[in-house]
Amino acid sequence: MRKKIVISILLAFVFFIVNEHPVTAKADNDVVVFYDSLAKGTDNEGNMDSLLRMLNTLGKRVTTYSWEENPDLSQASEIIVLQNKKDGLTKEWAEKLTENKAKIAYIGSNPPAFLINQLQLKTKAITDSSITIQTESGLAGKPQLVNEIELITTYKGEGFGKIDAAENGEAVYGVREGNYAYTPIFQEHNTSEFALMDLLKAVFEIKASSNQYVLIKDINPFVDFDLLKKTADTFYEQGVPFIVSAGPIFYNQDFQAAKNYAEIIRYVQAKNGTIMMNVPAVTYGDSPAGELEGIVQKSLHFFAENDVAALGVTAELYWNFDKVYGLEGFAPFNTGILLPNQKIIHTTKKNNGSAFEISPYSVASDFYMTITDGKDFPVDIAVTYSFFKNEKEIKAAADELANKNISDFRFKDHGVKTNQDTLESTAGSLYINNQSVTLDGDLKYIKTTKNKMQKQAGSLEGFFGYQNTFFTIVIVLSLGIIGILFVFGYRLYMKKYMK
């Protein structure tokens, strides 16, 4: 017994050591992002998160280091330097990167001397200007105002994209020569995201497809089922395939409310909706080992028992850089879509993340609609909508998307594997535990004329309603009794002094 305890302690110690040390980029699909700041309060704020989501779409496992950490990058094969401040690399770091044999992409307005020499760069600074960024395929968005930017005027190698600076002329967005690439600007929510992807694909020699998908998020057991059915019907009638990010159910799965939820999701699946499971909501940064894994497997099994094949996972970006969420939450899936962070609640943050085999880049629908039509994106994208508030919003979205080249996500080869279930899609067909899924568009027992899910799933709602009524009655009676006692006491008081 004592021997077993000693062995267990030693194994735990080894596991702790392995997990505490950051992963060094050695494999072919690893890349190091070396950044100076997160650019809080500037025009570049958010570009770090966008870059990490982009790299996941490009199939890259990422390790991040700030300039202040002084990491050893000698073994890195691919490096992205993100400079958000005006100050460039220190002389020491410039020398280290000069000696490094890695492929290096530099983003920022002040490139080091070795990069200037290699690419024979010359730039000119412009201020307070309106610019339009265009990708290799001609994809462009609305003009944007910049306080200051360096335009590339001379370079050696291959130019990528274009920056139209109106009266200040035109320039290439970025350049690449051999193992080096450079661009002066990268911001979120504009076409510099896609122009940068073209540049990264070239320098890191990445091939990627350029499909467009539609993702509807914020679906959970408490949404209006009638509105969800209307969404599925409208998109189906318009010939627009779509993805639904459905929240999990891992408690009270035998309740009628849970069954109704599974039924409406099964209906959505039958109407050309590909189902992905959204991760459980995080309320505090704590999760005992194995708890999240159990929740994910139980939720997938619940869907599977109800003929729903959840083919991937959706989560905010920070999940990929968490020691528990990224491991236990993502383990069963080869497909995932990382969404912009809304509220970050880590268990333990780490500086390296994994990569999905299939991971379209999430693009907000309002931004997507500002981009020129008829042009290819450099990677697969997921045009993302929050669940619609009314039928008018549903119709408007379906009408807009009907003229776009939207692809069916289930024609990708998705695979989900847990201890209980295997979920797959092949050539558009769905399989649960090697059995073909019949896409049945009939609603078997759910009453869509009235959504009872909220009251049934939130079973405590009725309890609190009765509780509130009870306390209201008690308070009213108490006030009445106090009033009677007050009047009675007042009369006794007056009688005493009248004597």
KAQUI-V612633 format. One record per residue. N is the residue number from 1. OMEGA is omega in whole degrees, -180 to 180 (999 if undefined). Layout:
n	omega
N	OMEGA
N	OMEGA
This chain:
n	omega
1	-179
2	-180
3	180
4	180
5	180
6	180
7	-180
8	179
9	180
10	179
11	179
12	179
13	179
14	179
15	179
16	-179
17	-178
18	-176
19	-179
20	-178
21	180
22	-179
23	177
24	-177
25	180
26	-176
27	-176
28	-178
29	174
30	176
31	177
32	172
33	-176
34	-169
35	-179
36	-179
37	177
38	173
39	-180
40	177
41	179
42	179
43	-178
44	-179
45	179
46	-177
47	177
48	179
49	178
50	180
51	-180
52	177
53	177
54	-178
55	175
56	177
57	179
58	176
59	-176
60	167
61	-170
62	168
63	-177
64	173
65	171
66	-179
67	-176
68	-176
69	180
70	-179
71	173
72	-179
73	-174
74	-179
75	-179
76	179
77	178
78	-176
79	170
80	176
81	180
82	-179
83	180
84	177
85	179
86	-179
87	180
88	179
89	173
90	180
91	-179
92	-179
93	177
94	179
95	179
96	-179
97	176
98	-179
99	-177
100	-180
101	-177
102	169
103	-172
104	172
105	-177
106	180
107	179
108	-172
109	-174
110	-176
111	-180
112	-175
113	-177
114	179
115	177
116	-179
117	-177
118	-177
119	-179
120	-174
121	166
122	-177
123	172
124	-178
125	172
126	-177
127	176
128	-176
129	173
130	-179
131	173
132	-178
133	-177
134	-179
135	179
136	-178
137	-178
138	177
139	-179
140	178
141	179
142	174
143	179
144	179
145	176
146	178
147	-178
148	178
149	174
150	175
151	179
152	-179
153	180
154	179
155	174
156	179
157	-175
158	178
159	-180
160	176
161	-177
162	170
163	177
164	-177
165	177
166	-176
167	178
168	175
169	-179
170	177
171	174
172	177
173	-178
174	-179
175	179
176	176
177	180
178	-178
179	-174
180	176
181	-177
182	168
183	-178
184	-172
185	173
186	179
187	178
188	176
189	168
190	-171
191	173
192	176
193	-176
194	176
195	178
196	178
197	176
198	-178
199	-180
200	178
201	-179
202	-174
203	179
204	175
205	-179
206	173
207	-178
208	175
209	-175
210	178
211	176
212	179
213	177
214	180
215	174
216	-175
217	178
218	173
219	-179
220	-176
221	-174
222	178
223	178
224	-177
225	177
226	-179
227	177
228	177
229	179
230	178
231	-180
232	-179
233	-177
234	179
235	180
236	180
237	179
238	180
239	-179
240	175
241	-175
242	177
243	175
244	174
245	-173
246	178
247	-176
248	168
249	-179
250	172
251	175
252	-177
253	180
254	178
255	177
256	180
257	179
258	179
259	177
260	178
261	179
262	-179
263	-179
264	176
265	177
266	178
267	178
268	179
269	-179
270	-179
271	177
272	177
273	174
274	-176
275	169
276	-180
277	173
278	-179
279	177
280	178
281	-180
282	179
283	176
284	-173
285	178
286	178
287	179
288	-178
289	177
290	-177
291	-179
292	178
293	179
294	-180
295	-179
296	-179
297	-180
298	-180
299	178
300	-180
301	177
302	176
303	-177
304	179
305	-180
306	175
307	176
308	179
309	176
310	-167
311	-180
312	-177
313	172
314	-178
315	172
316	-175
317	-172
318	177
319	-177
320	-179
321	178
322	-174
323	180
324	-173
325	-177
326	-179
327	-175
328	-176
329	-174
330	-170
331	-174
332	-164
333	168
334	-179
335	177
336	175
337	179
338	-178
339	177
340	179
341	174
342	178
343	-174
344	176
345	-178
346	160
347	172
348	-178
349	174
350	-174
351	178
352	-178
353	179
354	179
355	175
356	175
357	179
358	-175
359	177
360	-179
361	-178
362	180
363	-179
364	-175
365	-179
366	175
367	-179
368	-177
369	177
370	-175
371	-177
372	-180
373	170
374	-180
375	-180
376	170
377	-178
378	180
379	172
380	178
381	173
382	178
383	-165
384	176
385	165
386	-179
387	-171
388	-177
389	-178
390	-177
391	179
392	178
393	180
394	-178
395	-179
396	180
397	-179
398	179
399	180
400	-174
401	-179
402	-179
403	179
404	-180
405	-176
406	-178
407	178
408	-173
409	-176
410	176
411	168
412	179
413	180
414	178
415	178
416	-175
417	173
418	178
419	-176
420	-169
421	170
422	-179
423	-175
424	166
425	178
426	179
427	178
428	179
429	-178
430	179
431	173
432	-178
433	176
434	177
435	-180
436	-180
437	176
438	-180
439	-175
440	-177
441	179
442	173
443	-169
444	-175
445	-177
446	176
447	-175
448	180
449	179
450	-177
451	179
452	-173
453	-172
454	-178
455	-178
456	-178
457	177
458	-171
459	180
460	-178
461	179
462	179
463	-178
464	177
465	177
466	-180
467	179
468	178
469	-179
470	-178
471	178
472	179
473	180
474	-178
475	180
476	178
477	-180
478	179
479	178
480	180
481	179
482	179
483	179
484	179
485	180
486	-180
487	-180
488	180
489	180
490	180
491	177
492	-180
493	-178
494	179
495	-179
496	-176
497	176
498	175
499	999
